């Protein structure tokens, strides 16, 4: 399994992009930095997109991707929750801000949307996909993706503390988890449904207690202005837990 980090941050600039992951060139998770990271040829290789929740930095590129597929008379499958579908049809693909590719063309819509049910394994493009609920300011699901060869990655999407219930359902070799800010912002970060390095440490300790091991950990969704602080604090966490924890970056390649 090859995992490419297309976007690793919560803010966008010339050097940072909104969150988006690409697995084996065909399966994307979240779409904040999707079209801006891929050529048209690469976009057309996509078979499915998993969305964690409806916040803008996770769904922004869906309209642009829809236009690419529409012009090529192709279809793309998107999987997520009812709340994400409602947000897309109300705000982005509403026929006013941008064409509703969920309904156009009428005979064979460009975007085919499937509602995902948490805690039920689905077979999507040859991968076993398990969605679990996580704690965020809006309904959010995380995804465990298992390849046909048995390689497993778990991506939390945006999440705050309290992942103990979630850990019971997953056993990844690689954990991709958000850490948005540094420890000096712990309280407001916790209240908004996000993690800091110190909060991450608590969640990883719980994981180890429940599962008996720690996977390789990669953090995403960092605030660029706080990234140096986060990196320093993450290094302390990694040393304390004797485990690999790495900050993701745009273009990062991960192999399982």
MIBAVO-434285 format. One line per field, with one value per residue: residue number from 0; x, y, z of N, C-alpha, C, O, CB in turn. Coordinates in steps of 0.05 Angstrom, whole numbers, always signed. Glycine has a CB too. Example, Ala and Ser with C-alpha at 12.3 -4.5 7.8 and 13.67 -1.06 7.14 Angstrom:
REM residues 2
n <- c(0, 1)
n.xx <- c(+264, +257)
n.yy <- c(-114, -45)
n.zz <- c(+156, +142)
ca.xx <- c(+246, +273)
ca.yy <- c(-90, -21)
ca.zz <- c(+156, +143)
c.xx <- c(+264, +258)
c.yy <- c(-66, +1)
c.zz <- c(+156, +157)
o.xx <- c(+285, +268)
o.yy <- c(-66, +23)
o.zz <- c(+169, +161)
cb.xx <- c(+226, +282)
cb.yy <- c(-89, -12)
cb.zz <- c(+181, +114)
REM end
This chain:
REM residues 256
n <- c(0, 1, 2, 3, 4, 5, 6, 7, 8, 9, 10, 11, 12, 13, 14, 15, 16, 17, 18, 19, 20, 21, 22, 23, 24, 25, 26, 27, 28, 29, 30, 31, 32, 33, 34, 35, 36, 37, 38, 39, 40, 41, 42, 43, 44, 45, 46, 47, 48, 49, 50, 51, 52, 53, 54, 55, 56, 57, 58, 59, 60, 61, 62, 63, 64, 65, 66, 67, 68, 69, 70, 71, 72, 73, 74, 75, 76, 77, 78, 79, 80, 81, 82, 83, 84, 85, 86, 87, 88, 89, 90, 91, 92, 93, 94, 95, 96, 97, 98, 99, 100, 101, 102, 103, 104, 105, 106, 107, 108, 109, 110, 111, 112, 113, 114, 115, 116, 117, 118, 119, 120, 121, 122, 123, 124, 125, 126, 127, 128, 129, 130, 131, 132, 133, 134, 135, 136, 137, 138, 139, 140, 141, 142, 143, 144, 145, 146, 147, 148, 149, 150, 151, 152, 153, 154, 155, 156, 157, 158, 159, 160, 161, 162, 163, 164, 165, 166, 167, 168, 169, 170, 171, 172, 173, 174, 175, 176, 177, 178, 179, 180, 181, 182, 183, 184, 185, 186, 187, 188, 189, 190, 191, 192, 193, 194, 195, 196, 197, 198, 199, 200, 201, 202, 203, 204, 205, 206, 207, 208, 209, 210, 211, 212, 213, 214, 215, 216, 217, 218, 219, 220, 221, 222, 223, 224, 225, 226, 227, 228, 229, 230, 231, 232, 233, 234, 235, 236, 237, 238, 239, 240, 241, 242, 243, 244, 245, 246, 247, 248, 249, 250, 251, 252, 253, 254, 255)
n.xx <- c(+17, +13, +15, +2, +13, -24, -44, -28, -43, -81, -88, -79, -27, +28, +61, +34, -22, -93, -122, -113, -109, -79, -87, -53, -60, -114, -153, -179, -176, -212, -215, -189, -141, -139, -150, -114, -66, -60, -49, -91, -93, -79, -121, -163, -152, -173, -217, -251, -274, -266, -299, -290, -319, -360, -332, -302, -247, -240, -273, -269, -249, -284, -325, -292, -266, -310, -324, -281, -289, -340, -331, -302, -339, -344, -350, -348, -342, -366, -361, -392, -423, -493, -497, -453, -468, -514, -490, -459, -498, -528, -493, -446, -452, -501, -527, -528, -484, -448, -450, -495, -467, -483, -530, -525, -497, -566, -580, -537, -507, -449, -424, -429, -460, -452, -480, -445, -443, -425, -381, -390, -363, -343, -334, -295, -272, -236, -213, -219, -262, -271, -311, -309, -337, -315, -294, -313, -328, -371, -412, -369, -330, -280, -231, -212, -170, -159, -116, -118, -75, -72, -50, -55, -83, -102, -140, -156, -184, -210, -206, -222, -203, -215, -216, -220, -263, -263, -213, -221, -241, -204, -140, -88, -29, -6, -20, -53, -62, -95, -62, -71, -53, -5, +17, +7, -42, -79, -130, -170, -164, -180, -234, -254, -253, -204, -134, -74, -2, +4, -47, -51, -13, -39, -80, -52, -28, -73, -89, -46, -52, -100, -91, -41, +4, +38, +25, +62, +62, +35, +27, -24, -58, -38, -30, +4, +33, +44, +76, +130, +133, +97, +125, +171, +147, +121, +165, +182, +139, +143, +192, +181, +144, +172, +167, +155, +137, +117, +114, +71, +80, +69, +68, +92, +110, +86, +97, +68)
n.yy <- c(-24, +42, +106, +172, +236, +288, +337, +368, +403, +453, +502, +541, +555, +575, +534, +499, +456, +441, +385, +320, +254, +202, +138, +87, +110, +109, +113, +163, +200, +248, +315, +364, +383, +361, +365, +406, +382, +341, +320, +325, +275, +242, +253, +229, +176, +164, +125, +124, +165, +179, +215, +250, +289, +349, +398, +454, +452, +399, +382, +415, +410, +378, +400, +419, +372, +345, +374, +361, +305, +307, +333, +295, +257, +218, +180, +187, +157, +174, +169, +177, +209, +223, +277, +301, +294, +327, +377, +384, +386, +429, +473, +472, +440, +460, +477, +531, +558, +524, +473, +418, +362, +314, +304, +314, +292, +279, +227, +196, +211, +250, +248, +197, +183, +150, +130, +120, +73, +75, +28, -16, -59, -45, -64, -32, -16, -59, -54, -63, -27, +6, +47, +91, +127, +191, +243, +306, +375, +373, +319, +266, +218, +168, +129, +62, +30, -27, -63, -109, -142, -143, -99, -45, +19, +72, +129, +186, +233, +297, +303, +303, +292, +227, +176, +123, +86, +82, +59, +6, -18, -19, -38, -16, -15, +32, +95, +152, +214, +272, +332, +393, +439, +470, +453, +497, +515, +480, +477, +509, +481, +429, +440, +453, +406, +380, +359, +366, +357, +338, +320, +281, +245, +223, +196, +158, +128, +105, +74, +38, +11, -15, -45, -67, -53, -2, +32, +56, +126, +182, +251, +299, +357, +402, +468, +514, +559, +543, +499, +488, +490, +448, +405, +402, +388, +341, +308, +301, +271, +225, +205, +194, +154, +117, +110, +116, +178, +222, +284, +299, +320, +358, +318, +275, +207, +145, +78, +14)
n.zz <- c(+0, -20, +6, -4, +19, +2, +20, +81, +121, +158, +137, +78, +31, -12, +2, +34, +40, +43, +78, +50, +28, -11, -35, -65, -114, -129, -90, -51, +10, +42, +14, +11, -11, -62, -121, -133, -125, -161, -229, -288, -312, -269, -234, -261, -253, -204, -165, -121, -66, +1, +51, +112, +142, +139, +139, +107, +92, +82, +43, +0, -55, -82, -119, -161, -177, -193, -240, -274, -281, -303, -352, -378, -385, -345, -283, -211, -149, -85, -16, +46, +103, +117, +133, +108, +54, +55, +65, +19, -22, -6, -1, -36, -84, -107, -151, -158, -135, -158, -209, -197, -192, -171, -193, -246, -309, -323, -338, -322, -269, -252, -201, -156, -97, -36, +25, +84, +136, +203, +235, +205, +160, +95, +27, -18, -79, -77, -27, +44, +82, +142, +178, +234, +289, +311, +358, +346, +326, +292, +264, +252, +217, +221, +184, +175, +131, +95, +56, -1, +9, +63, +90, +134, +148, +191, +192, +226, +212, +231, +300, +370, +439, +471, +446, +460, +454, +399, +388, +401, +356, +316, +286, +267, +225, +212, +237, +222, +245, +270, +293, +313, +339, +386, +453, +487, +472, +491, +519, +488, +441, +454, +466, +415, +389, +373, +372, +411, +420, +474, +485, +446, +465, +510, +484, +455, +495, +517, +473, +470, +519, +510, +463, +465, +436, +397, +337, +279, +276, +244, +239, +220, +191, +216, +243, +205, +226, +277, +272, +283, +338, +349, +326, +360, +408, +395, +387, +439, +459, +427, +444, +498, +494, +466, +410, +340, +316, +268, +234, +181, +112, +52, -5, +19, +21, +41, +57, +62)
ca.xx <- c(+0, +27, -1, +14, +0, -27, -45, -22, -47, -108, -87, -67, -8, +44, +76, +17, -48, -113, -117, -121, -92, -83, -78, -49, -69, -143, -171, -172, -191, -215, -211, -182, -119, -139, -146, -90, -42, -59, -54, -117, -90, -79, -148, -180, -147, -188, -241, -269, -265, -279, -299, -294, -339, -367, -318, -293, -220, -240, -290, -268, -243, -304, -336, -272, -262, -334, -322, -262, -301, -362, -322, -292, -361, -337, -363, -331, -357, -359, -373, -391, -447, -515, -491, -436, -485, -531, -474, -451, -521, -538, -474, -426, -464, -530, -538, -525, -455, -434, -469, -500, -458, -497, -554, -519, -520, -589, -580, -515, -494, -420, -417, -448, -455, -462, -479, -429, -452, -403, -378, -397, -342, -351, -314, -294, -249, -217, -204, -239, -264, -287, -314, -316, -343, -295, -304, -307, -350, -393, -409, -344, -322, -252, -231, -191, -169, -143, -111, -121, -52, -74, -37, -77, -78, -125, -139, -177, -197, -208, -216, -213, -197, -236, -216, -218, -282, -254, -190, -230, -249, -183, -114, -73, +0, +0, -40, -51, -79, -92, -53, -75, -39, +15, +6, -2, -70, -93, -158, -187, -162, -197, -261, -262, -252, -179, -113, -47, +16, -1, -72, -44, +1, -59, -95, -34, -25, -98, -87, -26, -64, -122, -83, -16, +25, +34, +33, +75, +44, +41, +7, -32, -77, -24, -30, +31, +47, +52, +87, +156, +126, +85, +147, +187, +131, +117, +190, +182, +120, +154, +213, +169, +130, +191, +152, +158, +116, +128, +96, +68, +85, +59, +84, +103, +103, +87, +94, +61)
ca.yy <- c(+0, +68, +128, +197, +259, +310, +361, +360, +425, +464, +528, +538, +575, +563, +511, +482, +450, +428, +356, +300, +230, +186, +110, +71, +127, +106, +118, +187, +206, +277, +327, +392, +389, +339, +373, +423, +365, +320, +326, +315, +247, +229, +255, +209, +149, +161, +108, +130, +185, +177, +240, +246, +307, +369, +423, +463, +443, +370, +376, +438, +404, +361, +412, +420, +345, +338, +385, +345, +280, +314, +340, +270, +238, +196, +182, +183, +148, +187, +155, +192, +209, +239, +305, +310, +296, +350, +401, +387, +394, +455, +495, +471, +430, +467, +487, +560, +564, +506, +452, +395, +338, +291, +300, +319, +292, +266, +198, +182, +232, +249, +239, +177, +186, +127, +135, +101, +68, +69, +2, -37, -61, -43, -69, -10, -17, -79, -49, -66, +0, +7, +74, +93, +154, +205, +267, +332, +395, +364, +290, +260, +190, +161, +106, +42, +20, -51, -70, -138, -156, -142, -75, -29, +46, +84, +158, +196, +258, +315, +290, +312, +270, +208, +156, +96, +69, +79, +41, -22, -29, -17, -49, -8, -15, +60, +113, +180, +227, +301, +348, +419, +461, +463, +448, +521, +520, +455, +479, +516, +459, +407, +449, +454, +379, +375, +349, +376, +335, +327, +304, +257, +226, +209, +177, +136, +112, +89, +54, +17, -4, -32, -62, -80, -43, +24, +32, +80, +149, +206, +272, +316, +379, +421, +496, +520, +578, +529, +473, +484, +482, +421, +386, +399, +374, +313, +293, +293, +249, +201, +194, +184, +129, +100, +103, +134, +197, +240, +304, +296, +343, +355, +301, +253, +180, +125, +51, -8)
ca.zz <- c(+0, -21, +16, -10, +32, -17, +36, +109, +139, +161, +124, +51, +21, -33, +12, +51, +28, +60, +81, +30, +26, -35, -31, -89, -137, -136, -67, -36, +35, +44, -12, +13, -29, -81, -149, -136, -122, -181, -257, -297, -316, -242, -224, -275, -242, -179, -166, -99, -46, +28, +65, +140, +152, +120, +140, +81, +85, +77, +19, -19, -82, -95, -143, -183, -187, -208, -266, -289, -289, -320, -379, -390, -385, -327, -257, -188, -125, -60, +8, +71, +119, +108, +138, +86, +30, +58, +62, -9, -38, +4, -3, -57, -109, -104, -177, -159, -131, -177, -218, -179, -206, -160, -210, -274, -327, -311, -344, -308, -254, -250, -174, -143, -68, -20, +54, +99, +163, +221, +248, +186, +140, +67, +6, -37, -97, -68, +1, +66, +95, +167, +189, +263, +297, +328, +372, +333, +330, +275, +261, +237, +218, +214, +166, +173, +104, +94, +28, -6, +20, +92, +101, +146, +157, +203, +190, +244, +206, +254, +324, +396, +457, +476, +425, +471, +441, +372, +388, +403, +331, +295, +293, +243, +225, +210, +247, +213, +265, +270, +315, +300, +353, +406, +480, +500, +464, +497, +526, +465, +421, +463, +464, +387, +378, +360, +389, +414, +426, +500, +483, +430, +482, +526, +467, +448, +519, +518, +451, +478, +541, +499, +441, +471, +419, +384, +309, +269, +278, +228, +246, +198, +198, +233, +237, +196, +243, +302, +266, +296, +366, +349, +321, +384, +429, +386, +392, +467, +462, +415, +462, +523, +487, +451, +386, +317, +310, +247, +222, +152, +96, +25, -22, +35, +12, +62, +46, +80)
c.xx <- c(+18, +7, +14, -2, -1, -29, -43, -30, -76, -110, -73, -50, +7, +57, +59, -10, -67, -110, -129, -100, -99, -71, -77, -60, -99, -162, -162, -188, -189, -205, -205, -160, -116, -133, -120, -64, -39, -64, -81, -116, -92, -107, -167, -175, -163, -213, -261, -256, -281, -277, -305, -316, -342, -352, -303, -266, -218, -256, -287, -266, -263, -317, -316, -267, -287, -334, -303, -275, -325, -353, -310, -314, -356, -351, -343, -350, -347, -375, -370, -418, -469, -510, -472, -451, -502, -515, -466, -475, -532, -520, -456, -438, -494, -542, -537, -496, -439, -454, -471, -493, -468, -522, -549, -496, -542, -589, -559, -498, -464, -411, -438, -441, -468, -459, -464, -441, -429, -405, -388, -377, -354, -328, -316, -269, -228, -206, -227, -239, -282, -287, -321, -321, -321, -307, -295, -331, -374, -391, -386, -339, -293, -254, -207, -193, -149, -141, -116, -99, -52, -59, -59, -68, -104, -121, -162, -194, -193, -220, -205, -207, -221, -239, -216, -238, -274, -232, -198, -235, -227, -157, -95, -43, +10, -24, -34, -72, -74, -79, -52, -58, -19, +2, -4, -31, -87, -123, -176, -186, -180, -227, -271, -260, -227, -158, -88, -28, +11, -27, -67, -31, -19, -74, -78, -29, -50, -98, -69, -38, -85, -111, -57, +7, +19, +42, +51, +55, +53, +19, +1, -50, -64, -29, -1, +46, +56, +68, +114, +151, +115, +107, +164, +172, +125, +142, +191, +163, +131, +175, +201, +155, +147, +178, +156, +134, +128, +106, +95, +75, +74, +78, +97, +92, +106, +81, +88, +62)
c.yy <- c(+25, +90, +154, +219, +282, +336, +353, +380, +434, +492, +524, +562, +563, +537, +493, +480, +438, +398, +339, +279, +215, +158, +96, +84, +126, +113, +143, +188, +236, +291, +357, +401, +369, +348, +390, +407, +345, +331, +316, +285, +232, +231, +234, +180, +143, +144, +115, +150, +180, +204, +236, +264, +330, +395, +429, +452, +413, +363, +396, +430, +385, +374, +412, +392, +336, +349, +369, +319, +285, +318, +315, +249, +213, +200, +176, +176, +162, +173, +173, +190, +226, +269, +317, +313, +322, +376, +405, +398, +421, +478, +495, +463, +435, +477, +517, +568, +548, +485, +429, +370, +312, +285, +303, +301, +273, +236, +183, +203, +228, +239, +220, +176, +162, +134, +113, +98, +61, +40, -21, -37, -62, -51, -48, -11, -37, -76, -54, -40, -2, +36, +73, +122, +165, +231, +292, +350, +389, +333, +283, +230, +188, +135, +88, +30, -4, -60, -100, -155, -156, -119, -56, -2, +56, +114, +169, +218, +277, +302, +304, +288, +251, +186, +127, +77, +62, +58, +12, -35, -31, -28, -42, -12, +14, +76, +141, +196, +257, +312, +377, +441, +451, +462, +473, +528, +496, +458, +487, +494, +436, +415, +448, +426, +372, +365, +366, +353, +322, +310, +279, +236, +210, +189, +153, +117, +93, +67, +31, -1, -24, -52, -77, -73, -15, +22, +56, +102, +172, +226, +289, +339, +399, +450, +505, +539, +566, +504, +468, +476, +454, +400, +380, +383, +346, +296, +284, +270, +223, +188, +181, +157, +109, +90, +124, +152, +219, +259, +300, +322, +337, +339, +277, +226, +160, +97, +31, -34)
c.zz <- c(+0, -13, +11, +4, +12, -2, +65, +129, +140, +149, +97, +44, -2, -24, +30, +37, +48, +58, +59, +29, +1, -31, -58, -114, -143, -114, -52, -10, +41, +19, -10, -6, -52, -110, -153, -134, -145, -209, -265, -302, -290, -230, -236, -266, -217, -183, -144, -80, -21, +41, +94, +151, +133, +121, +114, +73, +80, +52, -4, -48, -96, -120, -166, -194, -203, -236, -284, -299, -308, -349, -394, -391, -368, -300, -235, -164, -100, -38, +32, +85, +106, +111, +118, +60, +32, +54, +33, -26, -30, -4, -27, -84, -109, -129, -179, -156, -152, -186, -198, -194, -193, -176, -239, -284, -316, -315, -328, -293, -250, -223, -164, -114, -53, +10, +68, +127, +181, +232, +230, +163, +112, +49, -15, -53, -88, -40, +20, +81, +119, +176, +219, +269, +315, +339, +358, +336, +313, +273, +242, +239, +209, +197, +172, +146, +104, +65, +24, +6, +51, +105, +110, +156, +169, +203, +206, +232, +229, +278, +349, +413, +460, +455, +434, +458, +412, +370, +389, +376, +310, +305, +270, +247, +224, +219, +237, +228, +265, +296, +305, +313, +374, +434, +494, +493, +471, +502, +503, +443, +429, +459, +435, +374, +362, +381, +389, +419, +453, +500, +467, +448, +499, +509, +459, +472, +522, +497, +460, +501, +530, +479, +446, +453, +410, +355, +303, +268, +260, +234, +221, +209, +217, +224, +229, +215, +270, +297, +280, +325, +367, +345, +345, +405, +421, +390, +421, +472, +450, +432, +487, +518, +472, +425, +364, +314, +291, +238, +192, +138, +68, +8, -7, +24, +35, +49, +67, +64)
o.xx <- c(+35, -14, +36, -26, +20, -16, -56, -25, -93, -131, -56, -56, -1, +63, +69, -21, -58, -99, -152, -76, -122, -47, -97, -69, -108, -186, -140, -211, -167, -187, -214, -161, -94, -113, -107, -43, -17, -79, -93, -135, -105, -116, -184, -190, -166, -228, -285, -232, -305, -255, -323, -332, -327, -358, -293, -261, -196, -254, -300, -279, -259, -320, -324, -264, -284, -342, -309, -273, -330, -365, -309, -308, -362, -363, -323, -371, -323, -398, -348, -434, -464, -517, -475, -447, -504, -524, -466, -472, -545, -528, -450, -434, -510, -565, -544, -485, -419, -473, -452, -510, -463, -533, -566, -477, -537, -596, -564, -478, -454, -392, -462, -418, -491, -438, -471, -449, -413, -426, -394, -374, -373, -305, -336, -247, -204, -192, -250, -218, -305, -266, -337, -312, -310, -328, -271, -351, -395, -369, -385, -342, -283, -274, -184, -214, -126, -161, -118, -102, -34, -56, -79, -48, -126, -101, -185, -216, -175, -243, -183, -206, -243, -261, -213, -230, -278, -232, -184, -234, -230, -151, -86, -32, +32, -47, -13, -96, -52, -85, -34, -50, -17, -21, -21, -43, -107, -139, -196, -206, -194, -243, -295, -265, -229, -165, -82, -38, +12, -28, -79, -36, -16, -79, -88, -27, -47, -105, -76, -33, -88, -121, -51, +29, -3, +63, +56, +32, +77, -5, +19, -56, -78, -33, +16, +70, +73, +73, +119, +165, +123, +107, +171, +184, +123, +139, +201, +169, +128, +177, +210, +155, +139, +177, +160, +112, +147, +83, +116, +76, +70, +102, +110, +69, +128, +62, +100, +57)
o.yy <- c(+28, +92, +158, +221, +295, +356, +333, +377, +424, +505, +506, +585, +541, +519, +472, +498, +425, +387, +343, +284, +215, +156, +93, +70, +140, +118, +143, +179, +247, +281, +373, +423, +361, +339, +388, +417, +333, +349, +300, +271, +210, +212, +223, +162, +120, +148, +112, +153, +178, +215, +221, +255, +332, +414, +410, +444, +404, +341, +393, +442, +378, +361, +406, +389, +322, +336, +365, +312, +270, +309, +314, +226, +191, +221, +163, +188, +162, +167, +183, +172, +240, +285, +340, +333, +336, +395, +428, +416, +435, +500, +516, +476, +416, +486, +528, +582, +558, +479, +422, +357, +290, +263, +296, +297, +254, +221, +160, +212, +206, +223, +226, +168, +156, +143, +89, +118, +43, +29, -43, -18, -77, -45, -45, -9, -31, -93, -50, -32, -11, +48, +56, +140, +151, +239, +298, +343, +400, +323, +293, +218, +203, +122, +97, +20, -1, -64, -115, -178, -167, -118, -52, +0, +50, +124, +163, +223, +273, +292, +314, +265, +257, +180, +109, +54, +40, +41, -5, -59, -43, -28, -59, -13, +20, +71, +152, +192, +266, +302, +384, +459, +427, +470, +472, +545, +491, +444, +474, +490, +425, +398, +444, +424, +361, +362, +380, +331, +298, +289, +258, +212, +186, +167, +131, +93, +70, +44, +8, -25, -46, -75, -96, -85, -5, +11, +73, +98, +179, +220, +294, +340, +413, +455, +502, +535, +577, +489, +445, +458, +438, +380, +357, +365, +328, +273, +262, +251, +202, +164, +160, +140, +87, +67, +148, +142, +232, +252, +297, +343, +314, +345, +261, +224, +159, +94, +30, -55)
o.zz <- c(+17, -25, +20, +2, +7, -10, +73, +153, +126, +151, +94, +50, -12, -40, +39, +25, +68, +39, +50, +28, -7, -25, -71, -133, -160, -120, -41, -9, +43, +5, -26, -17, -59, -121, -174, -141, -148, -213, -250, -296, -288, -217, -222, -273, -209, -203, -148, -78, -21, +43, +101, +169, +113, +106, +100, +50, +73, +42, -24, -65, -119, -140, -189, -219, -223, -255, -308, -323, -326, -368, -418, -398, -376, -296, -239, -161, -95, -41, +38, +79, +87, +94, +111, +46, +12, +42, +24, -42, -47, -11, -39, -104, -112, -129, -200, -172, -162, -171, -185, -207, -204, -174, -256, -268, -302, -297, -321, -303, -247, -222, -163, -106, -58, +18, +64, +139, +175, +236, +240, +149, +107, +55, -29, -43, -92, -30, +14, +92, +117, +182, +227, +255, +332, +330, +358, +348, +318, +278, +220, +260, +192, +196, +172, +137, +112, +51, +44, +12, +63, +130, +96, +171, +160, +214, +200, +242, +245, +277, +349, +403, +453, +447, +419, +451, +402, +352, +379, +374, +289, +329, +256, +270, +233, +211, +243, +225, +261, +318, +291, +299, +379, +437, +511, +506, +458, +491, +498, +429, +412, +451, +430, +350, +341, +405, +369, +424, +456, +513, +473, +445, +501, +519, +458, +468, +528, +502, +457, +501, +540, +478, +432, +454, +415, +349, +320, +260, +261, +234, +205, +233, +232, +200, +246, +219, +284, +316, +287, +336, +385, +359, +351, +418, +438, +397, +426, +487, +463, +434, +495, +535, +466, +419, +371, +309, +299, +236, +179, +150, +60, +6, -19, +18, +48, +34, +89, +75)
cb.xx <- c(-19, +38, -9, +15, +16, -53, -71, +7, -29, -116, -73, -90, +12, +65, +100, +14, -45, -141, -129, -126, -94, -71, -96, -61, -54, -147, -172, -178, -179, -200, -236, -173, -93, -167, -170, -90, -43, -81, -32, -125, -64, -59, -160, -177, -117, -195, -233, -275, -269, -265, -319, -268, -333, -396, -298, -292, -201, -250, -319, -246, -216, -326, -345, -245, -257, -358, -313, -237, -311, -377, -300, -268, -368, -306, -386, -314, -355, -366, -359, -382, -441, -541, -479, -412, -503, -544, -448, -442, -543, -543, -458, -404, -457, -534, -566, -543, -447, -408, -461, -530, -428, -504, -576, -512, -512, -615, -575, -497, -507, -409, -414, -445, -467, -447, -508, -399, -474, -403, -392, -426, -325, -362, -318, -296, -238, -194, -194, -232, -275, -275, -336, -292, -370, -269, -296, -299, -339, -393, -436, -320, -340, -235, -231, -194, -159, -155, -83, -123, -26, -63, -18, -89, -68, -130, -140, -165, -227, -223, -208, -234, -190, -262, -192, -224, -310, -245, -171, -255, -271, -179, -115, -78, +11, +7, -42, -55, -75, -118, -24, -104, -59, +38, +27, +16, -71, -80, -161, -178, -133, -192, -264, -245, -276, -168, -106, -45, +44, -3, -94, -26, +21, -78, -105, -7, -22, -122, -75, +0, -76, -142, -80, -19, +29, +50, +8, +88, +40, +42, +17, -48, -102, +6, -41, +30, +29, +27, +91, +173, +105, +64, +164, +195, +105, +109, +214, +174, +93, +166, +233, +149, +105, +200, +122, +165, +104, +138, +105, +39, +115, +53, +106, +96, +120, +66, +120, +32)
cb.yy <- c(+0, +73, +125, +203, +267, +306, +376, +354, +448, +465, +550, +535, +585, +583, +520, +493, +432, +437, +347, +313, +212, +200, +95, +43, +118, +78, +93, +212, +189, +288, +324, +397, +390, +325, +388, +445, +350, +299, +314, +329, +241, +243, +283, +212, +146, +188, +79, +104, +215, +154, +260, +252, +316, +375, +423, +493, +451, +355, +375, +456, +391, +354, +440, +432, +326, +349, +414, +338, +265, +339, +361, +260, +230, +195, +162, +208, +118, +217, +127, +221, +219, +232, +308, +291, +271, +350, +398, +360, +373, +455, +495, +453, +399, +487, +478, +573, +556, +494, +442, +395, +337, +296, +319, +348, +283, +277, +194, +166, +235, +277, +263, +149, +213, +101, +139, +110, +45, +88, +1, -33, -86, -15, -98, +17, +10, -80, -19, -90, +21, -12, +90, +82, +155, +211, +267, +328, +422, +378, +279, +276, +173, +157, +115, +20, +42, -74, -63, -143, -144, -167, -62, -45, +65, +74, +168, +205, +254, +342, +260, +329, +281, +222, +160, +97, +82, +106, +47, -23, -12, +12, -80, +21, -31, +68, +112, +183, +215, +314, +338, +426, +479, +484, +435, +544, +526, +441, +500, +542, +449, +401, +477, +473, +374, +401, +320, +398, +345, +349, +322, +265, +241, +229, +192, +147, +129, +106, +68, +29, +14, -14, -45, -110, -62, +46, +34, +75, +158, +199, +289, +300, +367, +415, +513, +532, +602, +523, +471, +509, +502, +419, +396, +426, +389, +313, +311, +318, +257, +207, +217, +204, +135, +76, +99, +119, +210, +224, +332, +287, +350, +382, +317, +256, +172, +131, +43, -4)
cb.zz <- c(+25, -49, +46, -40, +59, -34, +31, +111, +131, +190, +141, +31, +43, -42, +28, +79, +4, +51, +108, +2, +51, -60, -11, -86, -162, -145, -48, -53, +59, +69, -29, +41, -14, -81, -159, -114, -96, -175, -275, -323, -330, -224, -229, -304, -236, -167, -164, -83, -57, +45, +52, +155, +180, +123, +163, +80, +108, +101, +28, -12, -84, -75, -137, -172, -163, -193, -265, -272, -264, -310, -378, -374, -414, -322, -255, -181, -122, -61, +13, +66, +147, +123, +166, +82, +27, +86, +79, -21, -36, +34, +21, -50, -112, -82, -180, -137, -103, -165, -246, -169, -206, -131, -201, -279, -355, -323, -373, -328, -226, -255, -155, -157, -57, -27, +65, +101, +164, +245, +275, +175, +145, +60, -6, -22, -101, -87, +3, +84, +75, +188, +173, +280, +312, +312, +401, +303, +324, +247, +251, +248, +199, +239, +137, +196, +84, +112, +19, -36, +10, +103, +80, +169, +134, +232, +160, +269, +199, +247, +325, +409, +485, +479, +407, +501, +441, +360, +411, +421, +319, +286, +297, +237, +201, +181, +278, +181, +293, +266, +326, +302, +365, +405, +497, +494, +435, +520, +549, +453, +419, +493, +475, +372, +361, +346, +381, +437, +426, +521, +470, +407, +501, +538, +442, +437, +545, +515, +425, +488, +561, +485, +416, +469, +394, +399, +291, +240, +307, +197, +269, +176, +212, +233, +261, +169, +249, +318, +236, +294, +378, +327, +298, +395, +434, +355, +385, +485, +447, +388, +469, +534, +471, +468, +392, +292, +336, +223, +229, +145, +95, +13, -34, +65, -12, +85, +31, +92)
REM end
